[in-house]
Amino acid sequence: MTTTCAHVAELGPEPVPTTPEGCQDCLADGGRWVHLRLCLGCGKVACCDSSPAKHASKHFAGEGHPIMRSFEPGETWRWCFVDNTVV
């Protein structure tokens, strides 16, 4: 189920992915990921919480960008870290 939150209204055009080939941080440090997320605030590609390093959550904690979307082929859902919901 998709809900709305105030953070969706703050989104601009979808940013260009920084590393379309995979998680930016895992690529840099030789890590691995399970699924990818795209930060809709800055375009950073990061790994999900099922991945060992959980870079998407760490990006939110460090940068405060509230919404990421799935960066998996065929998936379009978005997650708001602040409201803890699919938007």
C-alpha positions in Angstrom: 0.0 0.0 0.0 1.3 3.4 -1.0 0.8 6.5 1.2 1.7 10.1 0.9 4.0 12.2 3.0 5.0 15.9 3.0 8.5 14.9 1.7 7.1 13.8 -1.7 6.1 17.4 -2.4 9.7 18.5 -1.8 11.1 16.2 -4.6 12.4 17.8 -7.7 13.1 16.1 -11.0 14.6 12.6 -10.5 18.4 13.0 -10.2 20.9 11.2 -12.5 22.2 8.1 -10.7 25.8 8.6 -9.6 26.8 5.0 -10.2 24.2 3.2 -12.3 26.4 0.0 -12.2 25.9 -0.5 -8.5 26.1 0.8 -4.9 28.6 3.7 -4.9 30.1 2.8 -1.5 30.3 -1.0 -2.1 32.0 -0.3 -5.5 34.5 1.9 -3.7 35.3 -0.5 -0.9 34.9 -3.9 -2.6 31.6 -4.7 -0.8 28.6 -6.5 -2.1 24.9 -5.7 -2.2 21.6 -7.4 -2.4 19.3 -4.7 -3.8 19.9 -1.1 -4.8 18.2 2.1 -3.9 18.4 5.6 -5.6 18.4 8.7 -3.4 15.8 11.0 -4.9 17.6 14.0 -3.2 21.0 13.6 -4.8 21.1 10.6 -7.1 23.4 8.4 -4.9 23.0 4.7 -5.6 23.2 2.7 -2.3 22.5 -0.8 -1.1 19.4 -1.8 0.9 19.1 -3.0 4.5 19.3 -6.6 3.4 22.8 -5.9 2.2 25.7 -6.2 4.6 26.7 -2.5 4.7 23.2 -1.0 4.5 24.5 2.1 2.7 21.0 3.5 1.9 20.1 3.8 5.6 23.5 5.2 6.3 23.1 7.8 3.6 19.8 8.9 5.1 21.3 9.1 8.6 24.3 11.1 7.3 22.7 13.4 4.7 19.0 13.5 5.8 17.6 12.9 2.3 14.3 11.4 3.1 13.1 9.5 0.0 14.8 6.7 -2.0 13.3 4.6 -4.7 14.1 1.1 -5.7 16.8 1.0 -8.3 15.9 -2.6 -9.3 14.7 -3.3 -12.9 10.9 -3.1 -13.1 10.4 -1.7 -9.6 9.1 1.9 -9.1 8.3 2.0 -5.4 9.7 4.8 -3.1 10.5 4.7 0.6 10.4 7.7 3.0 12.8 7.1 5.8 11.3 9.9 8.0 7.8 8.6 7.8 8.8 4.9 7.6 6.4 4.2 4.7 6.1 3.5 1.0 5.2 6.6 -0.8 
